[in-house]
Protein backbone atom coordinates (compact mmCIF):
# COMPACT_ATOMS: atom_id res chain seq x y z
CA UNK A 1 0.00 0.00 0.00
CA UNK A 2 1.05 3.56 -0.67
CA UNK A 3 0.25 6.53 1.58
CA UNK A 4 0.95 10.23 1.74
CA UNK A 5 1.56 11.14 5.37
CA UNK A 6 1.08 14.73 6.51
CA UNK A 7 2.89 14.71 9.84
CA UNK A 8 3.15 17.48 12.43
CA UNK A 9 6.82 18.37 13.04
CA UNK A 10 7.83 20.54 15.98
CA UNK A 11 11.36 20.74 17.36
CA UNK A 12 10.30 21.53 20.93
CA UNK A 13 7.68 23.09 23.17
CA UNK A 14 8.87 26.63 22.45
CA UNK A 15 9.21 26.13 18.68
CA UNK A 16 6.62 26.77 16.00
CA UNK A 17 5.40 23.63 14.27
CA UNK A 18 4.44 22.77 10.71
CA UNK A 19 3.11 19.86 8.68
CA UNK A 20 5.59 17.89 6.58
CA UNK A 21 4.54 15.54 3.78
CA UNK A 22 6.09 12.12 3.28
CA UNK A 23 5.28 9.43 0.71
CA UNK A 24 5.48 5.91 2.10
CA UNK A 25 5.29 2.89 -0.17
CA UNK A 26 5.17 -0.89 0.28
CA UNK A 27 3.22 -0.67 3.54
CA UNK A 28 1.66 -3.99 4.55
CA UNK A 29 -2.09 -3.80 5.10
CA UNK A 30 -1.57 -5.96 8.18
CA UNK A 31 0.90 -3.58 9.84
CA UNK A 32 -0.28 -1.50 12.75
CA UNK A 33 -0.32 2.29 12.61
CA UNK A 34 2.73 2.49 14.86
CA UNK A 35 4.58 -0.08 12.75
CA UNK A 36 3.85 2.14 9.77
CA UNK A 37 5.43 5.06 11.64
CA UNK A 38 8.41 2.83 12.47
CA UNK A 39 8.81 2.20 8.74
CA UNK A 40 8.67 5.93 8.06
CA UNK A 41 11.36 6.59 10.67
CA UNK A 42 13.61 3.87 9.25
CA UNK A 43 13.45 5.55 5.87
CA UNK A 44 14.06 9.00 7.35
CA UNK A 45 17.11 7.74 9.26
CA UNK A 46 18.45 6.06 6.11
CA UNK A 47 18.18 9.45 4.35
CA UNK A 48 19.96 11.21 7.21
CA UNK A 49 16.81 13.05 8.31
CA UNK A 50 15.38 13.52 11.79
CA UNK A 51 12.93 10.72 12.72
CA UNK A 52 9.42 11.57 13.90
CA UNK A 53 9.06 11.53 17.69
CA UNK A 54 5.94 9.77 18.97
CA UNK A 55 4.91 8.09 22.21
CA UNK A 56 4.53 4.33 22.53
CA UNK A 57 5.10 1.61 25.07
CA UNK A 58 3.13 -1.64 25.38
CA UNK A 59 1.57 -1.61 21.90
CA UNK A 60 -1.20 -3.78 23.32
CA UNK A 61 -3.85 -1.13 23.90
CA UNK A 62 -3.47 -0.98 27.68
CA UNK A 63 -0.94 1.75 28.51
CA UNK A 64 -2.45 4.81 26.83
CA UNK A 65 0.84 6.10 25.45
CA UNK A 66 0.02 5.91 21.71
CA UNK A 67 -2.00 9.12 21.70
CA UNK A 68 -2.28 10.58 18.20
CA UNK A 69 -4.94 12.50 16.33
CA UNK A 70 -5.42 10.83 12.94
CA UNK A 71 -7.43 12.67 10.29
CA UNK A 72 -8.92 14.80 13.04
CA UNK A 73 -9.99 11.87 15.25
CA UNK A 74 -8.16 10.83 18.44
CA UNK A 75 -6.78 7.30 17.90
CA UNK A 76 -8.23 7.16 14.38
CA UNK A 77 -11.55 6.03 12.87
CA UNK A 78 -12.21 2.72 14.67
CA UNK A 79 -14.32 2.61 17.83
CA UNK A 80 -12.78 1.16 21.02
CA UNK A 81 -9.37 1.07 19.35
CA UNK A 82 -6.09 2.64 20.43
CA UNK A 83 -3.60 3.89 17.84
CA UNK A 84 -1.35 0.87 18.37
CA UNK A 85 -4.29 -1.46 17.66
CA UNK A 86 -5.26 0.38 14.48
CA UNK A 87 -4.19 -1.39 11.28
CA UNK A 88 -3.47 0.04 7.86
CA UNK A 89 -6.12 -2.13 6.21
CA UNK A 90 -8.65 0.39 7.50
CA UNK A 91 -7.27 2.94 5.02
CA UNK A 92 -7.50 3.14 1.24
CA UNK A 93 -4.45 2.62 -0.93
CA UNK A 94 -3.13 6.03 -1.99
CA UNK A 95 -4.90 7.86 0.84
CA UNK A 96 -3.49 10.98 2.51
CA UNK A 97 -3.35 10.60 6.30
CA UNK A 98 -2.96 13.65 8.56
CA UNK A 99 -1.18 12.86 11.84
CA UNK A 100 -0.86 15.36 14.68
CA UNK A 101 -0.54 15.38 18.47
CA UNK A 102 -3.45 15.74 20.88
CA UNK A 103 -4.35 19.43 20.98
CA UNK A 104 -4.94 20.83 24.47
CA UNK A 105 -3.17 23.53 26.47
CA UNK A 106 -2.54 21.17 29.44
CA UNK A 107 -0.87 18.73 26.98
CA UNK A 108 2.06 20.81 25.64
CA UNK A 109 3.96 19.35 22.72
CA UNK A 110 7.37 17.95 23.73
CA UNK A 111 8.46 17.17 20.19
CA UNK A 112 6.60 16.34 16.98
CA UNK A 113 3.76 14.00 17.98
CA UNK A 114 4.81 13.52 21.63
CA UNK A 115 2.99 15.52 24.31
CA UNK A 116 3.47 16.02 28.04
CA UNK A 117 0.43 14.53 29.77
CA UNK A 118 1.78 14.79 33.30
CA UNK A 119 -1.29 16.90 34.16
CA UNK A 120 -3.15 13.57 34.37
CA UNK A 121 -0.57 12.31 36.86
CA UNK A 122 -1.18 15.31 39.10
CA UNK A 123 -4.94 14.65 39.08
CA UNK A 124 -4.38 11.04 40.14
CA UNK A 125 -1.83 12.07 42.78
CA UNK A 126 -4.40 14.45 44.24
CA UNK A 127 -6.81 11.69 45.15
CA UNK A 128 -6.23 8.37 43.43
CA UNK A 129 -5.37 6.33 46.51
CA UNK A 130 -6.92 4.76 49.59
CA UNK A 131 -5.59 4.62 53.16
CA UNK A 132 -6.92 1.23 54.27
CA UNK A 133 -4.45 -1.38 55.53
CA UNK A 134 -2.50 -3.22 52.88
CA UNK A 135 -0.62 -6.48 53.18
CA UNK A 136 -1.81 -10.03 52.75
CA UNK A 137 -4.85 -10.47 50.54
CA UNK A 138 -8.12 -10.50 52.57
CA UNK A 139 -10.65 -13.26 52.25
CA UNK A 140 -12.84 -12.71 49.18
CA UNK A 141 -16.02 -12.51 51.28
CA UNK A 142 -14.59 -10.33 54.06
CA UNK A 143 -15.94 -7.13 52.47
CA UNK A 144 -19.09 -7.97 50.52
CA UNK A 145 -19.47 -5.88 47.36
CA UNK A 146 -22.62 -6.21 45.25
CA UNK A 147 -21.79 -7.51 41.79
CA UNK A 148 -23.38 -4.51 40.07
CA UNK A 149 -21.18 -2.13 42.04
CA UNK A 150 -18.08 -4.24 41.45
CA UNK A 151 -18.77 -4.36 37.71
CA UNK A 152 -19.32 -0.59 37.59
CA UNK A 153 -16.05 0.04 39.44
CA UNK A 154 -14.22 -2.22 37.00
CA UNK A 155 -15.76 -0.33 34.08
CA UNK A 156 -14.34 2.92 35.50
CA UNK A 157 -10.98 1.31 36.22
CA UNK A 158 -10.67 0.36 32.53
CA UNK A 159 -9.55 3.95 31.79
CA UNK A 160 -5.96 3.91 30.49
CA UNK A 161 -5.38 7.65 30.81
CA UNK A 162 -4.59 8.18 27.14
CA UNK A 163 -6.17 11.64 26.92
CA UNK A 164 -8.43 10.98 23.92
CA UNK A 165 -11.35 12.42 25.89
CA UNK A 166 -9.50 15.72 26.27
CA UNK A 167 -8.44 15.80 22.61
CA UNK A 168 -11.99 15.11 21.41
CA UNK A 169 -13.70 17.65 23.69
CA UNK A 170 -14.18 21.13 22.18
CA UNK A 171 -13.45 22.52 25.65
CA UNK A 172 -10.44 20.25 26.32
CA UNK A 173 -12.22 18.97 29.42
CA UNK A 174 -10.71 16.15 31.48
CA UNK A 175 -13.97 15.32 33.24
CA UNK A 176 -14.28 11.80 31.82
CA UNK A 177 -10.75 10.87 32.89
CA UNK A 178 -11.14 12.45 36.34
CA UNK A 179 -14.58 10.89 36.81
CA UNK A 180 -13.33 7.42 35.91
CA UNK A 181 -10.31 7.65 38.22
CA UNK A 182 -12.39 8.98 41.11
CA UNK A 183 -15.38 6.70 40.61
CA UNK A 184 -13.56 3.38 40.55
CA UNK A 185 -12.41 4.13 44.12
CA UNK A 186 -15.49 6.03 45.33
CA UNK A 187 -17.76 3.13 44.42
CA UNK A 188 -15.97 0.52 46.53
CA UNK A 189 -16.03 0.20 50.34
CA UNK A 190 -12.25 0.58 50.58
CA UNK A 191 -12.43 3.96 48.84
CA UNK A 192 -15.36 5.50 50.68
CA UNK A 193 -13.28 6.71 53.64
CA UNK A 194 -11.66 9.39 51.44
CA UNK A 195 -14.58 9.85 49.04
CA UNK A 196 -15.32 13.49 49.92
CA UNK A 197 -11.71 14.59 50.13
CA UNK A 198 -10.87 12.70 46.91
CA UNK A 199 -13.71 14.26 44.91
CA UNK A 200 -12.76 17.79 45.95
CA UNK A 201 -9.00 17.31 45.51
CA UNK A 202 -9.16 15.68 42.08
CA UNK A 203 -11.52 18.31 40.67
CA UNK A 204 -9.32 21.05 42.12
CA UNK A 205 -6.23 19.48 40.51
CA UNK A 206 -8.07 19.15 37.20
CA UNK A 207 -9.12 22.81 37.23
CA UNK A 208 -5.64 23.90 38.33
CA UNK A 209 -4.08 22.11 35.36
CA UNK A 210 -6.07 24.30 32.97
CA UNK A 211 -8.56 21.82 31.54
CA UNK A 212 -11.85 23.25 30.30
CA UNK A 213 -15.34 22.74 31.64
CA UNK A 214 -17.60 19.87 30.60
CA UNK A 215 -20.57 20.98 28.48
CA UNK A 216 -21.98 17.49 27.77
CA UNK A 217 -21.05 17.23 24.09
CA UNK A 218 -20.40 13.50 24.57
CA UNK A 219 -17.38 13.47 22.25
CA UNK A 220 -15.26 12.12 25.09
CA UNK A 221 -17.25 8.88 25.30
CA UNK A 222 -17.25 8.50 21.51
CA UNK A 223 -13.45 8.87 21.31
CA UNK A 224 -12.57 6.78 24.37
CA UNK A 225 -10.80 3.56 23.29
CA UNK A 226 -12.16 1.82 26.39
CA UNK A 227 -15.69 3.22 25.93
CA UNK A 228 -15.89 4.79 29.38
CA UNK A 229 -19.45 6.01 29.89
CA UNK A 230 -20.23 9.68 30.50
CA UNK A 231 -22.50 8.43 33.28
CA UNK A 232 -19.37 8.58 35.44
CA UNK A 233 -19.25 12.34 34.91
CA UNK A 234 -22.71 12.56 36.44
CA UNK A 235 -21.52 10.48 39.40
CA UNK A 236 -18.49 12.70 39.94
CA UNK A 237 -20.72 15.79 39.83
CA UNK A 238 -22.93 14.26 42.53
CA UNK A 239 -19.94 13.24 44.66
CA UNK A 240 -18.36 16.69 44.27
CA UNK A 241 -21.60 18.49 45.14
CA UNK A 242 -22.13 16.29 48.19
CA UNK A 243 -18.57 16.89 49.39
CA UNK A 244 -18.91 20.64 48.84
CA UNK A 245 -22.13 20.80 50.87
CA UNK A 246 -20.51 18.82 53.69
CA UNK A 247 -17.66 21.34 53.77
CA UNK A 248 -20.08 24.25 53.86
CA UNK A 249 -22.02 22.68 56.71
CA UNK A 250 -18.91 21.49 58.52
CA UNK A 251 -20.52 18.09 58.86
CA UNK A 252 -19.03 14.84 59.98
CA UNK A 253 -16.66 13.49 57.34
CA UNK A 254 -16.31 16.85 55.62
CA UNK A 255 -12.55 16.41 55.37
CA UNK A 256 -12.59 12.69 54.62
C-alpha positions in Angstrom: 0.0 0.0 0.0 1.1 3.6 -0.7 0.3 6.5 1.6 1.0 10.2 1.7 1.6 11.1 5.4 1.1 14.7 6.5 2.9 14.7 9.8 3.2 17.5 12.4 6.8 18.4 13.0 7.8 20.5 16.0 11.4 20.7 17.4 10.3 21.5 20.9 7.7 23.1 23.2 8.9 26.6 22.4 9.2 26.1 18.7 6.6 26.8 16.0 5.4 23.6 14.3 4.4 22.8 10.7 3.1 19.9 8.7 5.6 17.9 6.6 4.5 15.5 3.8 6.1 12.1 3.3 5.3 9.4 0.7 5.5 5.9 2.1 5.3 2.9 -0.2 5.2 -0.9 0.3 3.2 -0.7 3.5 1.7 -4.0 4.6 -2.1 -3.8 5.1 -1.6 -6.0 8.2 0.9 -3.6 9.8 -0.3 -1.5 12.8 -0.3 2.3 12.6 2.7 2.5 14.9 4.6 -0.1 12.7 3.8 2.1 9.8 5.4 5.1 11.6 8.4 2.8 12.5 8.8 2.2 8.7 8.7 5.9 8.1 11.4 6.6 10.7 13.6 3.9 9.3 13.4 5.6 5.9 14.1 9.0 7.4 17.1 7.7 9.3 18.5 6.1 6.1 18.2 9.4 4.4 20.0 11.2 7.2 16.8 13.0 8.3 15.4 13.5 11.8 12.9 10.7 12.7 9.4 11.6 13.9 9.1 11.5 17.7 5.9 9.8 19.0 4.9 8.1 22.2 4.5 4.3 22.5 5.1 1.6 25.1 3.1 -1.6 25.4 1.6 -1.6 21.9 -1.2 -3.8 23.3 -3.9 -1.1 23.9 -3.5 -1.0 27.7 -0.9 1.7 28.5 -2.4 4.8 26.8 0.8 6.1 25.4 0.0 5.9 21.7 -2.0 9.1 21.7 -2.3 10.6 18.2 -4.9 12.5 16.3 -5.4 10.8 12.9 -7.4 12.7 10.3 -8.9 14.8 13.0 -10.0 11.9 15.3 -8.2 10.8 18.4 -6.8 7.3 17.9 -8.2 7.2 14.4 -11.6 6.0 12.9 -12.2 2.7 14.7 -14.3 2.6 17.8 -12.8 1.2 21.0 -9.4 1.1 19.4 -6.1 2.6 20.4 -3.6 3.9 17.8 -1.4 0.9 18.4 -4.3 -1.5 17.7 -5.3 0.4 14.5 -4.2 -1.4 11.3 -3.5 0.0 7.9 -6.1 -2.1 6.2 -8.6 0.4 7.5 -7.3 2.9 5.0 -7.5 3.1 1.2 -4.4 2.6 -0.9 -3.1 6.0 -2.0 -4.9 7.9 0.8 -3.5 11.0 2.5 -3.4 10.6 6.3 -3.0 13.7 8.6 -1.2 12.9 11.8 -0.9 15.4 14.7 -0.5 15.4 18.5 -3.5 15.7 20.9 -4.4 19.4 21.0 -4.9 20.8 24.5 -3.2 23.5 26.5 -2.5 21.2 29.4 -0.9 18.7 27.0 2.1 20.8 25.6 4.0 19.3 22.7 7.4 18.0 23.7 8.5 17.2 20.2 6.6 16.3 17.0 3.8 14.0 18.0 4.8 13.5 21.6 3.0 15.5 24.3 3.5 16.0 28.0 0.4 14.5 29.8 1.8 14.8 33.3 -1.3 16.9 34.2 -3.1 13.6 34.4 -0.6 12.3 36.9 -1.2 15.3 39.1 -4.9 14.7 39.1 -4.4 11.0 40.1 -1.8 12.1 42.8 -4.4 14.5 44.2 -6.8 11.7 45.2 -6.2 8.4 43.4 -5.4 6.3 46.5 -6.9 4.8 49.6 -5.6 4.6 53.2 -6.9 1.2 54.3 -4.5 -1.4 55.5 -2.5 -3.2 52.9 -0.6 -6.5 53.2 -1.8 -10.0 52.8 -4.9 -10.5 50.5 -8.1 -10.5 52.6 -10.7 -13.3 52.2 -12.8 -12.7 49.2 -16.0 -12.5 51.3 -14.6 -10.3 54.1 -15.9 -7.1 52.5 -19.1 -8.0 50.5 -19.5 -5.9 47.4 -22.6 -6.2 45.2 -21.8 -7.5 41.8 -23.4 -4.5 40.1 -21.2 -2.1 42.0 -18.1 -4.2 41.4 -18.8 -4.4 37.7 -19.3 -0.6 37.6 -16.1 0.0 39.4 -14.2 -2.2 37.0 -15.8 -0.3 34.1 -14.3 2.9 35.5 -11.0 1.3 36.2 -10.7 0.4 32.5 -9.6 3.9 31.8 -6.0 3.9 30.5 -5.4 7.7 30.8 -4.6 8.2 27.1 -6.2 11.6 26.9 -8.4 11.0 23.9 -11.3 12.4 25.9 -9.5 15.7 26.3 -8.4 15.8 22.6 -12.0 15.1 21.4 -13.7 17.6 23.7 -14.2 21.1 22.2 -13.5 22.5 25.6 -10.4 20.3 26.3 -12.2 19.0 29.4 -10.7 16.2 31.5 -14.0 15.3 33.2 -14.3 11.8 31.8 -10.7 10.9 32.9 -11.1 12.4 36.3 -14.6 10.9 36.8 -13.3 7.4 35.9 -10.3 7.6 38.2 -12.4 9.0 41.1 -15.4 6.7 40.6 -13.6 3.4 40.6 -12.4 4.1 44.1 -15.5 6.0 45.3 -17.8 3.1 44.4 -16.0 0.5 46.5 -16.0 0.2 50.3 -12.3 0.6 50.6 -12.4 4.0 48.8 -15.4 5.5 50.7 -13.3 6.7 53.6 -11.7 9.4 51.4 -14.6 9.9 49.0 -15.3 13.5 49.9 -11.7 14.6 50.1 -10.9 12.7 46.9 -13.7 14.3 44.9 -12.8 17.8 46.0 -9.0 17.3 45.5 -9.2 15.7 42.1 -11.5 18.3 40.7 -9.3 21.0 42.1 -6.2 19.5 40.5 -8.1 19.2 37.2 -9.1 22.8 37.2 -5.6 23.9 38.3 -4.1 22.1 35.4 -6.1 24.3 33.0 -8.6 21.8 31.5 -11.9 23.2 30.3 -15.3 22.7 31.6 -17.6 19.9 30.6 -20.6 21.0 28.5 -22.0 17.5 27.8 -21.0 17.2 24.1 -20.4 13.5 24.6 -17.4 13.5 22.2 -15.3 12.1 25.1 -17.2 8.9 25.3 -17.3 8.5 21.5 -13.5 8.9 21.3 -12.6 6.8 24.4 -10.8 3.6 23.3 -12.2 1.8 26.4 -15.7 3.2 25.9 -15.9 4.8 29.4 -19.5 6.0 29.9 -20.2 9.7 30.5 -22.5 8.4 33.3 -19.4 8.6 35.4 -19.3 12.3 34.9 -22.7 12.6 36.4 -21.5 10.5 39.4 -18.5 12.7 39.9 -20.7 15.8 39.8 -22.9 14.3 42.5 -19.9 13.2 44.7 -18.4 16.7 44.3 -21.6 18.5 45.1 -22.1 16.3 48.2 -18.6 16.9 49.4 -18.9 20.6 48.8 -22.1 20.8 50.9 -20.5 18.8 53.7 -17.7 21.3 53.8 -20.1 24.2 53.9 -22.0 22.7 56.7 -18.9 21.5 58.5 -20.5 18.1 58.9 -19.0 14.8 60.0 -16.7 13.5 57.3 -16.3 16.9 55.6 -12.6 16.4 55.4 -12.6 12.7 54.6 
